[in-house]
Each structure stands twice: as structure tokens, then as C-alpha cells.
Amino acid sequence: AAPSVSPPATFAGGNVRIALVRQLSSGDYFEQWLAGAQAEAKALNVRLEVSSGDGNNDKQALNLEQAVTAKSDAIIVDHGFAQTVQPAIKKAVAAEIPLVAFDVDPGSPQAVALTQDDHQIAEQALGALKTDTGGSGEVLYVYVAGFAPLDRRDETWEQFKKDNPGIKQVAQIGVVNSSTASAVADQAKAALQANPGVKAIFAPYDEFAKGAALAVKELGLADKVKIYGADISTADIGVMTEAGSPWVATSATDPANVGRVAVRAAALLVAGENVDRALSVPPSLITQQGLRDAGITSVEQLTRAFPGLTTPDVARVPWAAS
Ligand code: SR1
């Protein structure tokens, strides 16, 4: 639809600078998220200045300090550990630089905290696991503490185990680095060999799920062990739908849409508009069966089939076309 109001004058010359300060950048999720953020920046005529710590938290903190010193018009902090980013976030707030924190607790009430609904992500995936297992059996869990979204999904997993005493976590594995999927595949192979009774893997991050799928296939266990994950990409859809794939369900947002929301929220703050201090993007449950039945092979097709994956009303920009 055509925009209802004109853009504020600040946006006319293309000189609004939004710093995007990332902790991680490799992997399908983070690549799609960036593509969405860049597309929204282009649509809003703002310059998106992107840095990544590439998994090095000190480097991310330094990049954040630099964005504050450079007097960016707004800053988006994408992931990170609270203890490494909060000191610089405080400086941004003191310098009155609007700030959006995605998937990390900003620790400052002035900042906008953007999340996916991580409890719902875990609930949806675990709901599928419960249906398929009948609520009992040995489960392998993939988790790394310290990442806010994974910690929230872990809260749901802990509650799920209490509510379903027939579910037994027999091992926990996990690593987050620049080759997460292959590292998790190695760990999953060892854990599955040590625990031959496992019938499900809860792997709530797509790099975890891809690694787990590789391990299950290499061990020839795809008929016996099923994977319940999080996130989606075109490559993930390929893995989920290939013949004999053990990855049967994932709960996901569209990462590009979330990147767009982050940039919209930052632009609204630059314009002095009101933005809720807590923004949340809801996920959808995507099943292997559903993907196969609908013949979905890409995220573009998926977003057409699941219109709820696009959230134009979260941080809607009144001067932008929708
Ligand atoms: C290492 S944290 C990975 C998660 O961040 C985003 O929330 C994605 O959903 C991904 O699962």
C-alpha cells in the first residue's frame, strides 16, 4: 500500500547512519537476517554500517564502542553476551543514541529489546516431539549456554522435562563457532553411539539441527531417530525434505523479516517516533510433511504459504510503502 505520510526530512539525503554491530555472521540464519536488514535500509534510504565480531566478543564490544564514538544516528546490536555489550550500550544511551538490541539483554530500559518468541519456538518444536514420541523416550539435547535465545529455549526445555517425566535427556552436546554444523555432527555421532536408545534430538538452532541430521544419516539411524529444530532457510528446507531426512519439524520466523523489523525500529527511533521497548516476532511450526505436501522448496515459497512469517505491523514505519 502507498505510505500514509512523507518521510521525515532527516531521511531525504540518504545520510542517516545506522550501525549494525553483530556478534556472529556465518550460517544461514545470520546471512538471511543481514539480507533483510540491508533490504529494509535501502527501502528507507538509510546507510547501514555493518560490523561483526565473528564470534569474538571483545571484537564486538570494540565495534560497539566505535559506533558510539562515531555518533551513529542509531545502533542495532545483533546478539552478543550481556556482560560484553552492556557497558557500551550504557554509553550509547548516555550519548542519546537510539539503540535496538536483538537477541541480547541491553540492560538499559531506554533501549528497544527485539526478540523472536523463543519460548514459543521451543514449545512448538517440543509439541511436535511429544506428539511423535507419545511423551516418552530418550532424547539428545543440543544447547550452548550464554546465547539469550538459546537460554530462553532452554527454560522451556527444562519445564517440558518436568511436565513429561517419560522424556529422559541422556546427553547434552553443543558448540557455536564458524563451523557449528560439522562440529555438532561429530559430537552427535559420538553421543548417539554411546546412547543407542535415543529416539529424538532436540536441536533448537538450524546449525545444530543440520549437524544432528548429518550424524543421524551417517549412522544409518534415520528411521529411528527424529530431529526437532528451530529456524529455517532454503538450504534447511532442502535438508528437511530430502528422501529419508530425520529432521521432521522446525519452529521458525523468517530471519530476513526479523532483520527488516530491527532496521524499521531503529529508523523509527531516529525519527523520534514511539516504539515499544519490547518487540517480539512470533514463529510458525514447519513440518517435513507440510513442506513435502505443499511442494515448498524455498523460503520465498514458504512465506507465501505462511503469511504470518511476515510481520509488517511490528515496528511499522508510516512513511514506508508496505
Ligand atoms: C547462537 S544463537 C542462534 C539463534 O539466534 C537466533 O535467535 C536464531 O533463531 C538462532 O537459532
Residues whose N, C-alpha, C, O or C-beta is under 5 A from the ligand:
A	BS01	SR1	Y29 D103 F147 P149 V176 P204 Y205 D206 A230 D231
